């Protein structure tokens, strides 16, 4: 079982202040979360910086990812180290991910910049049902959508500031291996959880 924060932004996102070195230090020191996905807005630069810094620390995993601002809403792609080509339509991004055996997640579907009910139209792999900075009723709508679509629900802090890190995470029935983790998420071998410091609305 691996506990992972699947949605984190670094200072390479224009709206985030999280220093990559601070992120890596905190992840290594965390008592039970040992993996994270770097999902900066429309760039992989933060992931590469964090991956480089994390190479000095044993027993933590940095998952490559990006939160793509598609025409219809935000879509997280996990398991890629390159950006999809524009135009960023949901269909194009999903096609890009499938060709690379990557994972697509509808980020905070019922919050600003989410796909909302349009999520039903697309062949995504999972839905973010617990987002650390979303209000509980919005997360509940996402949870209901995942059940309706029979898709796995995942969680991430969506941290943009240091004090928001690690508030929500996904338990994945897999070892600390990128390939195993992505396959387990697709199979629905997951459970969402939040920590005591989560802000609940």
C-alpha atoms as a printed R data frame, in Angstrom:
    type eleno elety resid chain resno       x      y       z
1   ATOM     1    CA   UNK     A     1   0.000  0.000   0.000
2   ATOM     2    CA   UNK     A     2   1.392  3.378  -1.030
3   ATOM     3    CA   UNK     A     3  -0.057  6.705   0.119
4   ATOM     4    CA   UNK     A     4   0.217  9.435  -2.495
5   ATOM     5    CA   UNK     A     5  -0.716 13.099  -2.804
6   ATOM     6    CA   UNK     A     6  -1.759 13.067  -6.462
7   ATOM     7    CA   UNK     A     7  -2.178 16.810  -7.031
8   ATOM     8    CA   UNK     A     8   0.536 19.314  -6.070
9   ATOM     9    CA   UNK     A     9   1.757 22.563  -7.621
10  ATOM    10    CA   UNK     A    10   5.208 24.088  -7.311
11  ATOM    11    CA   UNK     A    11   6.449 27.610  -7.901
12  ATOM    12    CA   UNK     A    12   6.630 26.680 -11.582
13  ATOM    13    CA   UNK     A    13   2.860 27.189 -11.598
14  ATOM    14    CA   UNK     A    14   2.124 30.946 -11.723
15  ATOM    15    CA   UNK     A    15  -0.353 30.707  -8.825
16  ATOM    16    CA   UNK     A    16   1.806 28.579  -6.480
17  ATOM    17    CA   UNK     A    17   4.539 29.522  -4.002
18  ATOM    18    CA   UNK     A    18   5.786 26.029  -3.070
19  ATOM    19    CA   UNK     A    19   9.548 25.773  -3.410
20  ATOM    20    CA   UNK     A    20  10.576 22.407  -4.949
21  ATOM    21    CA   UNK     A    21  13.289 21.831  -2.321
22  ATOM    22    CA   UNK     A    22  10.818 22.424   0.521
23  ATOM    23    CA   UNK     A    23   8.391 20.004  -1.091
24  ATOM    24    CA   UNK     A    24  11.001 17.245  -1.378
25  ATOM    25    CA   UNK     A    25  12.229 17.754   2.194
26  ATOM    26    CA   UNK     A    26   8.678 17.585   3.551
27  ATOM    27    CA   UNK     A    27   7.823 14.501   1.512
28  ATOM    28    CA   UNK     A    28  10.909 12.658   2.732
29  ATOM    29    CA   UNK     A    29  10.104 13.593   6.345
30  ATOM    30    CA   UNK     A    30   6.403 12.756   6.124
31  ATOM    31    CA   UNK     A    31   5.434  9.840   8.392
32  ATOM    32    CA   UNK     A    32   3.337  7.967   5.812
33  ATOM    33    CA   UNK     A    33   2.935  9.797   2.479
34  ATOM    34    CA   UNK     A    34   5.911  8.683   0.402
35  ATOM    35    CA   UNK     A    35   4.918  9.637  -3.138
36  ATOM    36    CA   UNK     A    36   3.490 12.643  -4.907
37  ATOM    37    CA   UNK     A    37   2.488 13.725  -8.385
38  ATOM    38    CA   UNK     A    38   3.763 17.109  -9.523
39  ATOM    39    CA   UNK     A    39   0.892 18.589 -11.526
40  ATOM    40    CA   UNK     A    40   1.876 22.134 -12.407
41  ATOM    41    CA   UNK     A    41  -0.324 24.141 -14.746
42  ATOM    42    CA   UNK     A    42   0.653 23.470 -18.374
43  ATOM    43    CA   UNK     A    43   4.320 22.780 -17.674
44  ATOM    44    CA   UNK     A    44   6.607 19.900 -16.652
45  ATOM    45    CA   UNK     A    45   9.455 22.147 -15.491
46  ATOM    46    CA   UNK     A    46   8.491 21.791 -11.836
47  ATOM    47    CA   UNK     A    47   8.365 18.017 -12.131
48  ATOM    48    CA   UNK     A    48  11.878 17.876 -13.575
49  ATOM    49    CA   UNK     A    49  13.206 20.147 -10.824
50  ATOM    50    CA   UNK     A    50  11.540 18.110  -8.064
51  ATOM    51    CA   UNK     A    51  12.645 14.812  -9.618
52  ATOM    52    CA   UNK     A    52  16.261 16.022  -9.692
53  ATOM    53    CA   UNK     A    53  16.155 17.150  -6.052
54  ATOM    54    CA   UNK     A    54  14.413 13.944  -4.940
55  ATOM    55    CA   UNK     A    55  17.114 11.743  -6.463
56  ATOM    56    CA   UNK     A    56  19.190 12.403  -3.341
57  ATOM    57    CA   UNK     A    57  16.511 10.930  -1.075
58  ATOM    58    CA   UNK     A    58  15.775  7.204  -0.800
59  ATOM    59    CA   UNK     A    59  12.297  5.729  -0.512
60  ATOM    60    CA   UNK     A    60  10.215  8.503  -2.075
61  ATOM    61    CA   UNK     A    61   8.644  8.586  -5.525
62  ATOM    62    CA   UNK     A    62   7.946 11.601  -7.725
63  ATOM    63    CA   UNK     A    63   5.236 10.883 -10.294
64  ATOM    64    CA   UNK     A    64   5.435 12.861 -13.535
65  ATOM    65    CA   UNK     A    65   2.297 14.827 -14.214
66  ATOM    66    CA   UNK     A    66   0.704 17.996 -15.484
67  ATOM    67    CA   UNK     A    67  -2.613 19.794 -15.076
68  ATOM    68    CA   UNK     A    68  -3.594 20.765 -18.600
69  ATOM    69    CA   UNK     A    69  -5.931 23.720 -19.081
70  ATOM    70    CA   UNK     A    70  -8.064 22.245 -21.839
71  ATOM    71    CA   UNK     A    71 -10.684 24.281 -23.661
72  ATOM    72    CA   UNK     A    72 -13.430 22.689 -21.523
73  ATOM    73    CA   UNK     A    73 -11.664 22.428 -18.163
74  ATOM    74    CA   UNK     A    74  -8.697 21.089 -16.220
75  ATOM    75    CA   UNK     A    75  -7.437 17.586 -16.882
76  ATOM    76    CA   UNK     A    76  -4.587 15.935 -14.991
77  ATOM    77    CA   UNK     A    77  -2.296 13.598 -16.906
78  ATOM    78    CA   UNK     A    78  -0.040 11.274 -14.892
79  ATOM    79    CA   UNK     A    79   2.858  9.243 -16.235
80  ATOM    80    CA   UNK     A    80   4.106 11.548 -18.999
81  ATOM    81    CA   UNK     A    81   7.311 13.553 -19.251
82  ATOM    82    CA   UNK     A    82   6.255 15.638 -22.238
83  ATOM    83    CA   UNK     A    83   3.440 18.052 -22.981
84  ATOM    84    CA   UNK     A    84   0.633 17.269 -25.424
85  ATOM    85    CA   UNK     A    85   0.586 19.354 -28.561
86  ATOM    86    CA   UNK     A    86  -1.952 22.138 -28.890
87  ATOM    87    CA   UNK     A    87  -4.856 22.634 -29.351
88  ATOM    88    CA   UNK     A    88  -5.574 21.326 -25.855
89  ATOM    89    CA   UNK     A    89  -9.003 19.819 -26.319
90  ATOM    90    CA   UNK     A    90 -10.089 17.117 -23.879
91  ATOM    91    CA   UNK     A    91 -10.174 14.610 -26.740
92  ATOM    92    CA   UNK     A    92  -6.647 15.482 -27.874
93  ATOM    93    CA   UNK     A    93  -5.201 15.249 -24.367
94  ATOM    94    CA   UNK     A    94  -6.912 11.909 -23.671
95  ATOM    95    CA   UNK     A    95  -5.671 10.540 -26.994
96  ATOM    96    CA   UNK     A    96  -2.154 11.756 -26.174
97  ATOM    97    CA   UNK     A    97  -2.301 10.019 -22.777
98  ATOM    98    CA   UNK     A    98  -3.694  6.730 -24.078
99  ATOM    99    CA   UNK     A    99  -0.934  6.462 -26.687
100 ATOM   100    CA   UNK     A   100   1.600  6.700 -23.856
101 ATOM   101    CA   UNK     A   101  -0.265  4.429 -21.414
102 ATOM   102    CA   UNK     A   102  -0.644  7.437 -19.143
103 ATOM   103    CA   UNK     A   103  -3.539  8.198 -16.800
104 ATOM   104    CA   UNK     A   104  -6.147 10.954 -17.184
105 ATOM   105    CA   UNK     A   105  -8.003 12.397 -14.191
106 ATOM   106    CA   UNK     A   106 -10.832 14.930 -14.151
107 ATOM   107    CA   UNK     A   107  -9.502 17.507 -11.682
108 ATOM   108    CA   UNK     A   108 -12.045 19.036  -9.247
109 ATOM   109    CA   UNK     A   109 -14.840 18.574 -11.817
110 ATOM   110    CA   UNK     A   110 -17.393 20.786 -10.039
111 ATOM   111    CA   UNK     A   111 -15.118 23.660  -9.074
112 ATOM   112    CA   UNK     A   112 -13.957 26.546 -11.246
113 ATOM   113    CA   UNK     A   113 -12.106 25.250 -14.314
114 ATOM   114    CA   UNK     A   114 -13.503 21.755 -13.802
115 ATOM   115    CA   UNK     A   115 -15.110 19.712 -16.568
116 ATOM   116    CA   UNK     A   116 -18.382 19.435 -14.641
117 ATOM   117    CA   UNK     A   117 -21.098 17.319 -16.246
118 ATOM   118    CA   UNK     A   118 -19.088 17.274 -19.494
119 ATOM   119    CA   UNK     A   119 -16.886 14.670 -17.794
120 ATOM   120    CA   UNK     A   120 -19.493 12.068 -18.749
121 ATOM   121    CA   UNK     A   121 -18.683 12.579 -22.433
122 ATOM   122    CA   UNK     A   122 -15.070 11.514 -22.201
123 ATOM   123    CA   UNK     A   123 -13.144  8.294 -21.676
124 ATOM   124    CA   UNK     A   124 -11.110  9.407 -18.708
125 ATOM   125    CA   UNK     A   125  -9.504  6.987 -16.249
126 ATOM   126    CA   UNK     A   126 -10.387  8.499 -12.857
127 ATOM   127    CA   UNK     A   127 -12.091 11.396 -11.112
128 ATOM   128    CA   UNK     A   128 -10.653 13.549  -8.341
129 ATOM   129    CA   UNK     A   129 -13.302 12.984  -5.680
130 ATOM   130    CA   UNK     A   130 -11.364 14.514  -2.791
131 ATOM   131    CA   UNK     A   131  -9.600 17.781  -3.520
132 ATOM   132    CA   UNK     A   132  -7.902 19.396  -0.537
133 ATOM   133    CA   UNK     A   133  -8.933 22.966  -1.346
134 ATOM   134    CA   UNK     A   134 -12.467 22.252  -2.569
135 ATOM   135    CA   UNK     A   135 -15.539 22.587  -0.381
136 ATOM   136    CA   UNK     A   136 -17.038 19.311   0.837
137 ATOM   137    CA   UNK     A   137 -20.271 19.630  -1.166
138 ATOM   138    CA   UNK     A   138 -18.215 20.059  -4.361
139 ATOM   139    CA   UNK     A   139 -16.181 16.966  -3.529
140 ATOM   140    CA   UNK     A   140 -19.418 15.089  -2.870
141 ATOM   141    CA   UNK     A   141 -20.689 15.955  -6.360
142 ATOM   142    CA   UNK     A   142 -17.424 14.568  -7.790
143 ATOM   143    CA   UNK     A   143 -17.787 11.421  -5.675
144 ATOM   144    CA   UNK     A   144 -21.315 10.873  -6.978
145 ATOM   145    CA   UNK     A   145 -20.097 11.372 -10.548
146 ATOM   146    CA   UNK     A   146 -17.363  8.752 -10.099
147 ATOM   147    CA   UNK     A   147 -19.919  6.254  -8.789
148 ATOM   148    CA   UNK     A   148 -22.275  6.996 -11.674
149 ATOM   149    CA   UNK     A   149 -19.495  6.560 -14.242
150 ATOM   150    CA   UNK     A   150 -18.053  3.556 -12.371
151 ATOM   151    CA   UNK     A   151 -14.635  5.195 -12.294
152 ATOM   152    CA   UNK     A   152 -11.988  5.221  -9.551
153 ATOM   153    CA   UNK     A   153 -12.020  8.215  -7.220
154 ATOM   154    CA   UNK     A   154  -8.663  9.707  -6.272
155 ATOM   155    CA   UNK     A   155  -7.452 12.447  -3.942
156 ATOM   156    CA   UNK     A   156  -4.857 15.168  -3.806
157 ATOM   157    CA   UNK     A   157  -4.210 18.293  -1.785
158 ATOM   158    CA   UNK     A   158  -4.108 20.587  -4.852
159 ATOM   159    CA   UNK     A   159  -1.583 22.478  -2.750
160 ATOM   160    CA   UNK     A   160  -0.452 25.890  -3.967
161 ATOM   161    CA   UNK     A   161   1.059 26.965  -0.625
162 ATOM   162    CA   UNK     A   162   3.235 25.003   1.796
163 ATOM   163    CA   UNK     A   163   0.542 24.867   4.503
164 ATOM   164    CA   UNK     A   164  -1.790 23.113   2.042
165 ATOM   165    CA   UNK     A   165   0.553 20.178   1.371
166 ATOM   166    CA   UNK     A   166  -0.514 16.610   2.231
167 ATOM   167    CA   UNK     A   167  -4.089 17.482   3.300
168 ATOM   168    CA   UNK     A   168  -5.623 14.844   1.019
169 ATOM   169    CA   UNK     A   169  -4.103 11.687  -0.416
170 ATOM   170    CA   UNK     A   170  -4.850  8.446  -2.217
171 ATOM   171    CA   UNK     A   171  -4.097  4.996  -0.821
172 ATOM   172    CA   UNK     A   172  -3.050  2.804  -3.736
173 ATOM   173    CA   UNK     A   173  -2.679 -0.976  -3.501
174 ATOM   174    CA   UNK     A   174   0.739 -0.997  -5.128
175 ATOM   175    CA   UNK     A   175   4.400 -0.826  -4.226
176 ATOM   176    CA   UNK     A   176   6.459  2.334  -4.639
177 ATOM   177    CA   UNK     A   177   6.651  1.811  -8.419
178 ATOM   178    CA   UNK     A   178   5.311  4.239 -11.015
179 ATOM   179    CA   UNK     A   179   4.128  1.503 -13.364
180 ATOM   180    CA   UNK     A   180   2.411 -0.465 -10.590
181 ATOM   181    CA   UNK     A   181   0.759  2.658  -9.193
182 ATOM   182    CA   UNK     A   182  -0.683  3.788 -12.532
183 ATOM   183    CA   UNK     A   183  -2.029  0.289 -13.255
184 ATOM   184    CA   UNK     A   184  -3.551  0.002  -9.771
185 ATOM   185    CA   UNK     A   185  -5.311  3.365 -10.088
186 ATOM   186    CA   UNK     A   186  -6.795  2.343 -13.440
187 ATOM   187    CA   UNK     A   187  -8.054 -0.879 -11.839
188 ATOM   188    CA   UNK     A   188  -9.670  1.089  -9.007
189 ATOM   189    CA   UNK     A   189  -7.418 -0.326  -6.292
190 ATOM   190    CA   UNK     A   190  -7.593  2.969  -4.436
191 ATOM   191    CA   UNK     A   191  -9.123  4.722  -1.434
192 ATOM   192    CA   UNK     A   192  -9.233  8.461  -0.720
193 ATOM   193    CA   UNK     A   193  -8.356  9.968   2.644
194 ATOM   194    CA   UNK     A   194  -7.621 13.289   4.296
195 ATOM   195    CA   UNK     A   195  -5.382 14.259   7.192
196 ATOM   196    CA   UNK     A   196  -6.333 15.984  10.422
197 ATOM   197    CA   UNK     A   197  -4.991 19.308   9.187
198 ATOM   198    CA   UNK     A   198  -7.373 19.318   6.240
199 ATOM   199    CA   UNK     A   199  -9.704 22.301   6.185
200 ATOM   200    CA   UNK     A   200 -13.227 20.901   5.979
201 ATOM   201    CA   UNK     A   201 -16.058 23.157   4.879
